[in-house]
Amino acid sequence: MIFLTEYRIIRYVMSEARYIGEIETRLRALVHRSARFEQMCLEMEGAYPVLLKDILTRWGVHVDPNGHSHLSWVASPSPNVRQALDLLKEAPEAHPLNFDWYFHESTLQELVPMLSKFRSVLCLGCPTVFAALQQHQNGGLSALVDINEPLLDFLRLRIRRPETLIMGDLRKPLPRELTGRFEAVVVDPPWYTPFYFSWLQRAAEAVRKGEVFLSLFPRLLRPTAAQERTRIVKATRKAGADVKVHRDVLLYDTPPFETAALGRSGISLHHPWKKADLLQIRIERPLMLPQCRVIQEPEIDYLTYQIDRRIVKLRKAALDDPSTAVCLQSPYEDGSTILKSVSRRDRERTSIHLWFSNGRVYRVKGGRILAEVLGQLQMGLGEEAIMNCPEIRSVVQRGQIKAILETIHFALEGDSDAYTGTEVR
C-alpha cells in the first residue's frame, strides 16, 4: 500500500513537470509572436492566467494584464439570443460552488440554431442554452435539469412552460417522465471526470436514440487533463457511441467570482478566455459507462441564501459551532477575503465556510447566529429589524449584530471588477 501511494505521488509529480514544460514551450512561441496577454490566455487551452503571469514574470517578460486585446466574437447576436441574455442579466448570480460558468453569446449563436432543428431538446446544466431555445423554438419542446434552485425559481416566473424546469441531482437517474423523450441532449458538466460519466449516463437515459452534445474541458486545464479527456472519449466510444470532437467550439463568459480571483493577482481580462471542445455523440443503443467515485454535490453541504442577485452559501458544518460570538475572518494568511482560486485542487478551500457569488470568502465562528442573520436578510428585513429580532437579541449583543451586518454588507456590495489586490476586513 505504501509503495502504491509513493508510485502515485511520483507519477503525479512527473505529470506536473510535463504539464509545466508544455505550457512553457507554448508560451515561448506566443512571446516570440509578441502576443498580448489576453491572447495568450485564450490560446493556452485552459491554463490558468495566474500561472501564465507567474511564468512570464519569472522570465522577466513584461505583462500588461490590464491591456485590451481588441478581440471580437460576433458583431451582433440574433434577437433570440439577445433576449435570452437580457433575461439572464437579471437572474441570480453565478456561484463557484454550483460550477456556474455560462456560455458566451458567440457560442449560443452557434449552438441554438443547430439545436432548434430537433423537436425536443434536454439541457443538462446549461441554462443559457435553455433560455435561448425558449426564444428560438417554434412549438418544439425544451427542458432544463439543474441543481441551481434560485436560478430555476427565477426562470419559472418568466417562461411559458415552467413545468419544463426540473431541480435535479444528475448523479441520480432522471425522473421517469424524462426518459427516452428527447431527440437531443446538450450537456455542460463540471470539469471533473466523475461528473462526466454520471451526466453522460443521464443524457443517454433521456435520448435513447439520438444526439448528445457534450462540452469537454481543454487539454491544459490541469496536469492530468489531457489523460482525462482521452479516457472520457475512449470510454464513450467503447460504450457503443459514435463520437466526433469539434475543437475550440465553446467559449465561456468569465463569472464575477472568477473575475475577483484573477483580480486578486492583479489580472483584469476584458474578454472571455476559457474555451472547450464540443463532443457530438451519436447514441443508437443503451450505453454502459464506467462507474466513478461519487463527488459530493455542493447543495448537500451548504445552506443557500439569495440577497438581491447575490447568492451566499454557508457550510452546514459551521452550524455545529456552539459559540455565540460570531466572527468572520479571512481564510488566507495574507488577510484577504477575496477567493484565491476557483479550483477544487486548492487546499485552502476546505477552510472556507462562507462563500459569496461575487468572490468574497470567509472562515466563520458562530455559524448558527450567522445563519439566522442571513435568513433575515434574505427575507428583506432591514438592519434595525434584524438587530431587534428576539431570536438573535437573546444570544448576541446589539453592537455585535451591527458589526456582523457591516461585514455582510461589505461582502455583498463588493464589486469584483475593482478587485486589484489584497484587502483585509
Residue pairs with C-beta under 8 A, 6 or more apart in sequence:
12 223
12 224
15 223
15 224
15 227
16 223
18 223
19 220
19 222
19 223
20 55
22 220
23 44
23 47
23 51
23 52
23 55
23 220
24 55
26 43
26 44
27 40
27 44
27 52
27 55
27 56
30 39
30 40
30 43
30 44
31 56
31 59
31 61
35 43
36 64
36 67
36 69
37 49
37 52
37 53
37 56
37 63
37 64
37 65
37 67
37 69
38 67
38 68
38 69
38 71
38 269
38 270
38 271
38 273
39 69
39 71
40 52
41 47
41 49
41 52
41 269
41 273
42 69
42 71
42 271
42 272
42 273
42 275
44 52
44 220
45 218
45 219
45 220
45 221
45 275
46 217
46 218
46 219
46 220
46 221
46 225
46 274
46 275
46 276
47 220
47 221
48 341
48 343
49 65
49 262
49 265
49 267
49 269
49 273
50 261
50 262
50 265
50 267
50 341
53 63
53 65
53 265
53 266
53 267
56 63
57 63
65 266
65 267
65 268
65 269
66 267
66 268
68 270
68 271
69 270
69 271
71 271
73 104
73 105
73 106
73 251
73 272
74 105
74 106
74 109
77 85
77 105
77 106
77 108
77 109
78 109
78 112
79 135
80 112
80 132
80 135
80 136
81 105
81 108
81 109
81 112
81 132
81 135
81 136
82 105
83 135
84 108
84 128
84 131
84 132
84 134
84 135
85 105
85 108
85 128
87 131
87 158
88 102
88 127
88 128
88 131
90 154
90 309
91 127
91 151
91 154
91 155
91 309
92 148
92 150
92 151
92 154
92 306
92 309
92 310
92 311
92 357
93 255
93 256
93 309
93 310
93 311
93 357
93 358
94 100
94 101
94 102
94 255
94 256
94 257
94 357
95 148
95 257
95 311
95 313
95 355
95 357
96 255
96 257
96 258
96 339
96 342
96 355
96 357
97 298
97 302
97 313
97 355
98 147
98 148
98 298
98 311
99 125
99 190
99 191
99 298
100 148
100 255
101 252
101 253
101 255
101 258
101 274
102 127
102 128
102 252
102 253
102 255
103 111
103 126
103 128
103 129
103 188
103 250
103 251
103 252
103 253
104 251
104 252
104 253
104 272
106 251
107 249
107 250
107 251
107 252
108 128
108 129
108 132
110 249
111 129
111 132
111 186
111 213
112 129
112 132
112 133
112 136
113 136
115 121
115 129
115 133
115 184
115 186
115 213
116 133
116 136
116 137
116 140
118 140
118 182
118 183
118 184
118 210
118 211
119 140
119 141
119 183
120 140
120 141
120 142
120 181
120 182
120 183
120 184
121 133
121 137
121 140
121 141
121 142
121 143
121 182
121 183
121 184
121 185
121 186
122 142
122 143
122 144
122 145
122 178
122 181
122 182
122 184
122 185
122 186
122 203
122 206
122 207
123 129
123 130
123 133
123 142
123 143
123 144
123 145
123 185
123 186
124 144
124 145
124 146
124 170
124 185
124 186
124 187
124 188
124 189
124 199
124 202
124 203
125 145
125 146
125 147
125 170
125 187
125 188
125 189
125 190
125 199
126 144
126 186
126 187
126 188
127 144
127 146
127 148
127 151
127 155
129 186
129 188
130 142
130 143
130 144
130 155
131 155
131 159
133 140
133 142
134 142
134 159
134 160
141 164
141 182
142 164
143 164
143 165
143 166
143 178
143 182
144 152
144 155
144 164
144 165
144 166
145 166
145 167
145 168
145 170
145 174
145 178
145 202
146 152
146 165
146 166
146 167
146 168
147 167
147 168
147 169
147 170
147 297
147 298
147 299
149 167
149 299
149 304
150 304
150 306
150 311
152 165
152 166
152 167
155 162
155 165
156 162
156 165
159 165
166 175
166 178
168 174
168 175
169 297
169 299
170 189
170 195
170 198
170 199
170 202
171 198
171 294
171 295
171 297
173 202
173 205
174 202
174 205
174 206
178 205
178 206
179 205
179 206
179 208
180 205
180 206
180 207
180 208
181 206
182 206
182 207
182 210
183 207
183 210
183 211
184 207
184 210
184 211
184 212
184 213
185 203
185 206
185 207
185 210
185 211
185 212
185 213
186 212
186 213
186 214
187 199
187 200
187 202
187 203
187 212
187 213
187 214
187 215
188 214
188 215
189 195
189 196
189 199
189 200
189 214
189 215
190 295
191 217
191 221
192 295
192 344
193 228
193 231
193 232
193 292
194 292
194 293
194 294
194 295
195 295
196 214
196 232
197 232
197 235
197 289
197 290
197 291
197 292
198 292
200 212
200 214
200 236
200 281
200 287
200 289
201 287
201 289
203 212
203 214
203 281
204 212
204 283
204 286
204 287
204 289
207 283
208 283
208 286
209 283
209 284
209 285
210 282
210 283
211 280
211 281
211 282
211 283
212 241
212 279
212 280
212 281
212 283
213 278
213 279
213 280
213 281
214 278
214 279
214 281
215 250
215 276
215 277
215 278
215 279
216 229
216 232
216 233
216 245
216 276
216 277
216 278
216 279
217 225
217 228
217 229
217 276
218 225
218 274
218 275
218 276
218 277
219 225
219 226
219 229
220 226
222 343
222 345
233 243
233 245
233 279
235 289
235 290
236 243
236 279
236 281
236 287
236 289
237 243
239 287
239 288
239 289
240 283
240 284
240 285
240 286
240 287
240 288
241 281
241 282
241 283
241 284
241 287
242 281
242 282
242 284
243 279
243 280
243 281
243 282
244 279
244 280
244 281
245 277
245 278
245 279
246 277
246 278
246 279
246 280
247 277
248 275
248 276
248 277
249 276
249 277
249 278
250 275
250 276
250 277
250 278
251 272
251 274
251 275
252 272
252 274
252 275
252 276
253 272
254 262
254 269
254 272
254 273
254 274
256 357
256 358
256 359
256 416
257 339
257 342
257 356
257 357
257 358
257 359
257 416
258 342
258 359
259 268
259 269
259 359
259 416
259 417
259 419
260 338
260 339
260 358
260 359
260 360
260 414
260 416
260 419
261 338
261 339
261 340
261 341
261 342
261 359
262 268
262 269
263 338
263 416
263 417
263 418
263 419
263 420
264 336
264 338
264 339
264 340
264 419
264 421
264 422
266 420
266 421
268 417
268 420
298 313
301 315
301 316
301 317
302 313
302 314
302 315
302 316
302 355
303 313
303 314
303 316
303 319
303 371
303 374
304 311
304 312
304 313
305 311
305 312
305 313
305 314
305 374
305 375
305 377
305 378
306 312
306 378
307 374
307 377
307 378
307 412
308 412
309 357
310 356
310 357
310 358
310 412
311 356
311 357
312 354
312 355
312 356
312 357
312 374
312 412
313 354
313 355
314 353
314 354
314 364
314 367
314 370
314 371
314 374
315 352
315 353
315 354
315 364
315 367
317 353
317 367
318 353
318 354
318 364
318 365
318 367
318 370
318 371
319 367
319 368
319 371
320 367
321 364
321 365
321 366
321 367
321 368
322 368
323 365
323 366
324 366
324 369
324 395
324 396
325 365
325 366
325 400
326 364
326 365
326 366
326 369
326 370
326 373
326 396
326 400
326 404
327 364
327 365
327 366
328 354
328 362
328 363
328 364
328 370
328 404
328 407
328 408
328 425
329 362
329 363
329 364
329 365
330 336
330 337
330 362
330 363
330 424
330 425
331 348
331 351
331 352
331 361
331 362
331 363
332 340
332 348
334 422
335 422
335 424
336 422
336 423
336 424
337 360
337 361
337 362
337 411
337 423
337 424
337 425
338 359
338 360
338 361
338 419
338 422
338 423
339 355
339 359
339 360
339 361
340 346
340 348
341 348
341 349
351 363
352 361
352 362
352 363
353 362
353 363
353 364
353 367
354 361
354 362
354 363
354 364
354 370
355 361
356 411
356 412
356 414
358 411
358 412
358 414
358 415
358 416
359 414
359 416
359 419
360 411
360 414
362 407
362 411
364 370
369 392
369 395
369 396
369 404
370 404
372 389
372 391
372 392
373 386
373 392
373 401
373 404
373 405
373 408
374 408
376 385
376 386
376 389
376 392
377 386
377 408
381 389
383 402
383 405
386 392
386 401
386 405
387 393
387 398
387 401
387 402
387 405
392 401
393 401
396 404
407 425
410 425
411 425
